[in-house]
Amino acid sequence: MNSPRTTLYRDKHNAKLMGVCSGIADYTGIHVFWIRLAAVGLTFMSGGPLIIAYFIAGFLLNKKPPHLYRDESEQKYWQGVRQSPKRTAREIRASFRDVDRRLAAVEAHYVSSNPRLTAEIERLR
């Protein structure tokens, strides 16, 4: 099941024609100017099938929901997930390891400075 944040949409808010190029730009994280430039270049190089594919995509893709992301950092996060899910999972695991390490340090500090708590923990073991 795809998350709404990992689905390709037409972005009508930043659209010039149907929003396909701006939707691809939002999906990939590449600036929309470069996507449009590539689309124009490929249209001239291919002779026209790209125009047909553009309109088919324009009719088949759903419009991007208006409040898909809370802020720009969330949008960048989901673009990273779409580009490299394994790297994103690795970064999240590293963040959790760091949080776990810091929590263990806080716990060790608190337990070592509280002899009553230390005795109770030892009694429970």
Backbone as CSV, one residue per row, in Angstrom:
resi,resn,N_x,N_y,N_z,CA_x,CA_y,CA_z,C_x,C_y,C_z
1,MET,0.839,-1.174,0.000,0.000,0.000,0.000,0.887,1.241,0.000
2,ASN,0.668,2.137,-0.949,1.454,3.360,-1.043,0.926,4.419,-0.107
3,SER,1.844,5.122,0.509,1.486,6.277,1.321,1.130,7.419,0.369
4,PRO,0.231,8.305,0.757,-0.069,9.443,-0.118,1.172,10.300,-0.391
5,ARG,2.152,10.222,0.496,3.357,11.040,0.323,4.374,10.388,-0.602
6,THR,4.164,9.147,-1.008,5.092,8.496,-1.931,4.447,8.233,-3.285
7,THR,3.387,8.933,-3.577,2.668,8.775,-4.838,2.960,9.963,-5.748
8,LEU,3.040,9.711,-7.044,3.242,10.778,-8.026,1.904,11.463,-8.297
9,TYR,1.904,12.783,-8.175,0.696,13.582,-8.424,0.982,14.648,-9.474
10,ARG,-0.091,15.200,-10.028,0.017,16.436,-10.807,-0.007,17.578,-9.800
11,ASP,0.891,18.527,-9.965,0.937,19.670,-9.055,0.330,20.872,-9.756
12,LYS,-0.959,21.055,-9.607,-1.669,22.141,-10.286,-1.300,23.510,-9.722
13,HIS,-0.795,23.547,-8.498,-0.439,24.828,-7.878,0.739,25.487,-8.600
14,ASN,1.703,24.694,-9.051,2.883,25.210,-9.742,2.867,24.887,-11.229
15,ALA,1.697,24.606,-11.764,1.582,24.115,-13.137,1.692,25.244,-14.166
16,LYS,2.182,24.869,-15.344,2.139,25.750,-16.512,1.048,25.265,-17.471
17,LEU,0.950,23.951,-17.639,-0.067,23.406,-18.544,-1.007,22.485,-17.757
18,MET,-0.562,21.305,-17.424,-1.407,20.363,-16.679,-0.828,19.989,-15.315
19,GLY,0.406,20.384,-15.050,1.020,20.103,-13.762,1.823,18.825,-13.709
20,VAL,2.063,18.185,-14.850,2.809,16.932,-14.856,4.278,17.189,-14.527
21,CYS,4.899,18.155,-15.176,6.313,18.449,-14.910,6.519,18.921,-13.476
22,SER,5.629,19.759,-12.973,5.788,20.215,-11.584,5.523,19.069,-10.609
23,GLY,4.667,18.123,-10.971,4.451,16.941,-10.145,5.675,16.043,-10.117
24,ILE,6.316,15.868,-11.269,7.551,15.082,-11.328,8.648,15.775,-10.527
25,ALA,8.714,17.097,-10.623,9.707,17.855,-9.857,9.476,17.695,-8.362
26,ASP,8.236,17.749,-7.932,7.931,17.561,-6.512,8.274,16.140,-6.074
27,TYR,8.013,15.182,-6.917,8.270,13.778,-6.587,9.762,13.494,-6.457
28,THR,10.562,14.051,-7.383,11.989,13.745,-7.407,12.845,14.703,-6.595
29,GLY,12.355,15.912,-6.365,13.153,16.909,-5.662,14.045,17.718,-6.594
30,ILE,13.939,17.485,-7.876,14.691,18.260,-8.867,13.895,19.524,-9.158
31,HIS,14.595,20.627,-9.382,13.905,21.901,-9.642,13.047,21.776,-10.902
32,VAL,11.872,22.358,-10.856,10.898,22.219,-11.943,11.439,22.770,-13.264
33,PHE,12.291,23.779,-13.220,12.878,24.324,-14.444,13.619,23.241,-15.222
34,TRP,14.408,22.423,-14.536,15.190,21.383,-15.201,14.299,20.277,-15.754
35,ILE,13.217,19.967,-15.060,12.266,18.962,-15.565,11.598,19.480,-16.835
36,ARG,11.180,20.730,-16.821,10.537,21.310,-18.010,11.515,21.403,-19.181
37,LEU,12.745,21.787,-18.886,13.760,21.874,-19.939,14.023,20.499,-20.547
38,ALA,14.117,19.479,-19.704,14.303,18.108,-20.200,13.102,17.658,-21.019
39,ALA,11.905,18.016,-20.587,10.700,17.623,-21.332,10.682,18.274,-22.715
40,VAL,11.027,19.548,-22.786,11.059,20.234,-24.085,12.151,19.626,-24.966
41,GLY,13.324,19.401,-24.392,14.416,18.805,-25.167,14.076,17.417,-25.675
42,LEU,13.495,16.583,-24.816,13.119,15.234,-25.240,11.988,15.259,-26.260
43,THR,11.124,16.250,-26.184,10.046,16.361,-27.172,10.629,16.607,-28.558
44,PHE,11.601,17.518,-28.649,12.213,17.799,-29.951,13.050,16.623,-30.438
45,MET,13.687,15.911,-29.506,14.535,14.787,-29.904,13.714,13.558,-30.293
46,SER,12.597,13.336,-29.632,11.815,12.124,-29.896,10.799,12.318,-31.006
47,GLY,10.473,13.526,-31.318,9.560,13.762,-32.424,8.106,13.904,-32.031
48,GLY,7.721,13.590,-30.828,6.328,13.800,-30.460,5.700,12.802,-29.522
49,PRO,6.208,11.564,-29.379,5.553,10.636,-28.460,5.521,11.141,-27.020
50,LEU,6.472,11.999,-26.668,6.486,12.539,-25.318,5.277,13.443,-25.070
51,ILE,4.820,14.136,-26.100,3.623,14.992,-25.952,2.412,14.127,-25.626
52,ILE,2.283,13.001,-26.314,1.168,12.089,-26.060,1.274,11.522,-24.642
53,ALA,2.500,11.125,-24.244,2.705,10.596,-22.889,2.396,11.663,-21.835
54,TYR,2.743,12.921,-22.128,2.470,14.018,-21.197,0.964,14.154,-20.965
55,PHE,0.189,14.166,-22.047,-1.261,14.328,-21.896,-1.909,13.104,-21.251
56,ILE,-1.398,11.917,-21.556,-1.919,10.714,-20.892,-1.647,10.799,-19.393
57,ALA,-0.423,11.198,-19.031,-0.100,11.358,-17.603,-0.955,12.445,-16.980
58,GLY,-1.208,13.511,-17.728,-2.045,14.599,-17.225,-3.466,14.153,-16.917
59,PHE,-3.963,13.213,-17.696,-5.325,12.721,-17.453,-5.369,11.599,-16.407
60,LEU,-4.307,10.812,-16.301,-4.317,9.672,-15.383,-3.885,10.018,-13.959
61,LEU,-2.981,10.955,-13.799,-2.485,11.289,-12.459,-3.514,12.098,-11.680
62,ASN,-3.588,11.833,-10.402,-4.475,12.607,-9.532,-3.820,13.935,-9.184
63,LYS,-4.668,14.909,-8.818,-4.139,16.188,-8.357,-3.495,16.018,-6.992
64,LYS,-2.445,16.782,-6.767,-1.758,16.748,-5.474,-2.687,17.334,-4.408
65,PRO,-2.867,16.616,-3.288,-3.696,17.152,-2.209,-3.111,18.470,-1.699
66,PRO,-3.960,19.411,-1.314,-3.466,20.745,-0.944,-2.559,20.769,0.287
67,HIS,-2.793,19.918,1.263,-1.990,19.949,2.489,-1.279,18.609,2.685
68,LEU,-0.516,18.209,1.669,0.184,16.924,1.716,1.346,16.958,2.709
69,TYR,2.033,18.089,2.771,3.176,18.243,3.677,2.893,19.391,4.646
70,ARG,3.380,19.249,5.883,3.210,20.318,6.874,4.115,21.505,6.581
71,ASP,5.355,21.211,6.198,6.314,22.277,5.917,7.346,21.771,4.915
72,GLU,8.300,22.638,4.588,9.281,22.283,3.568,10.227,21.174,4.019
73,SER,10.529,21.112,5.313,11.425,20.054,5.781,10.769,18.679,5.634
74,GLU,9.464,18.609,5.853,8.764,17.340,5.650,8.748,16.963,4.172
75,GLN,8.580,17.944,3.301,8.608,17.680,1.872,9.978,17.151,1.452
76,LYS,11.059,17.757,1.950,12.409,17.290,1.635,12.630,15.869,2.163
77,TYR,12.102,15.585,3.346,12.235,14.240,3.916,11.593,13.201,2.989
78,TRP,10.365,13.457,2.560,9.666,12.482,1.721,10.295,12.368,0.340
79,GLN,10.873,13.454,-0.171,11.599,13.350,-1.436,12.810,12.441,-1.257
80,GLY,13.472,12.535,-0.116,14.593,11.641,0.172,14.156,10.198,0.292
81,VAL,12.992,9.968,0.885,12.456,8.610,1.000,12.191,8.042,-0.390
82,ARG,11.610,8.841,-1.256,11.310,8.362,-2.612,12.586,8.123,-3.416
83,GLN,13.621,8.936,-3.207,14.861,8.779,-3.966,15.671,7.585,-3.485
84,SER,15.768,7.404,-2.174,16.593,6.319,-1.638,16.022,5.833,-0.310
85,PRO,15.065,4.904,-0.361,14.456,4.421,0.882,15.453,3.752,1.823
86,LYS,16.434,3.022,1.283,17.408,2.344,2.143,18.265,3.356,2.900
87,ARG,18.688,4.414,2.204,19.498,5.439,2.864,18.685,6.124,3.957
88,THR,17.424,6.411,3.686,16.574,7.059,4.675,16.389,6.162,5.891
89,ALA,16.166,4.879,5.671,16.016,3.949,6.796,17.303,3.872,7.603
90,ARG,18.439,3.893,6.922,19.729,3.865,7.609,19.913,5.117,8.467
91,GLU,19.516,6.279,7.936,19.620,7.529,8.695,18.708,7.516,9.911
92,ILE,17.520,6.960,9.768,16.590,6.888,10.900,17.130,5.951,11.968
93,ARG,17.672,4.797,11.551,18.277,3.882,12.524,19.434,4.544,13.263
94,ALA,20.252,5.307,12.538,21.372,6.014,13.180,20.858,7.043,14.180
95,SER,19.783,7.724,13.834,19.197,8.701,14.766,18.677,8.015,16.018
96,PHE,18.018,6.869,15.848,17.511,6.136,17.014,18.656,5.604,17.876
97,ARG,19.741,5.147,17.239,20.900,4.702,18.016,21.479,5.857,18.824
98,ASP,21.536,7.038,18.220,22.052,8.206,18.921,21.151,8.582,20.097
99,VAL,19.835,8.554,19.879,18.895,8.855,20.963,19.026,7.811,22.073
100,ASP,19.157,6.545,21.699,19.302,5.477,22.686,20.586,5.653,23.495
101,ARG,21.673,6.026,22.826,22.940,6.245,23.512,22.832,7.406,24.503
102,ARG,22.209,8.507,24.068,22.065,9.661,24.965,21.138,9.341,26.134
103,LEU,20.082,8.592,25.878,19.166,8.203,26.956,19.865,7.295,27.966
104,ALA,20.699,6.377,27.470,21.450,5.511,28.377,22.421,6.324,29.226
105,ALA,23.025,7.363,28.637,23.940,8.214,29.403,23.193,8.973,30.495
106,VAL,22.012,9.500,30.161,21.198,10.205,31.162,20.775,9.242,32.260
107,GLU,20.352,8.056,31.854,19.916,7.053,32.826,21.067,6.653,33.751
108,ALA,22.252,6.441,33.185,23.410,6.065,33.995,23.777,7.183,34.966
109,HIS,23.704,8.415,34.498,24.015,9.546,35.375,23.010,9.632,36.521
110,TYR,21.752,9.485,36.205,20.724,9.612,37.233,20.811,8.463,38.240
111,VAL,21.021,7.250,37.735,21.086,6.092,38.623,22.335,6.153,39.497
112,SER,23.458,6.587,38.923,24.699,6.620,39.708,24.650,7.690,40.794
113,SER,23.860,8.731,40.605,23.781,9.785,41.618,22.629,9.555,42.592
114,ASN,21.900,8.461,42.432,20.771,8.184,43.306,20.947,6.773,43.882
115,PRO,21.583,6.661,45.037,21.870,5.322,45.583,20.609,4.537,45.927
116,ARG,19.550,5.201,46.306,18.312,4.494,46.639,17.734,3.810,45.397
117,LEU,17.766,4.528,44.270,17.274,3.952,43.021,18.177,2.804,42.575
118,THR,19.477,2.954,42.736,20.415,1.892,42.374,20.145,0.631,43.186
119,ALA,19.917,0.803,44.471,19.638,-0.350,45.330,18.331,-1.026,44.921
120,GLU,17.338,-0.253,44.572,16.052,-0.828,44.172,16.176,-1.583,42.851
121,ILE,16.946,-1.048,41.908,17.156,-1.733,40.622,17.908,-3.041,40.855
122,GLU,18.917,-3.014,41.702,19.660,-4.240,42.013,18.773,-5.268,42.704
123,ARG,17.868,-4.821,43.529,16.954,-5.728,44.222,15.997,-6.392,43.220
124,LEU,15.616,-5.690,42.185,14.702,-6.222,41.181,15.377,-7.247,40.273
125,ARG,16.679,-7.209,40.153,17.402,-8.153,39.279,17.437,-9.474,39.895
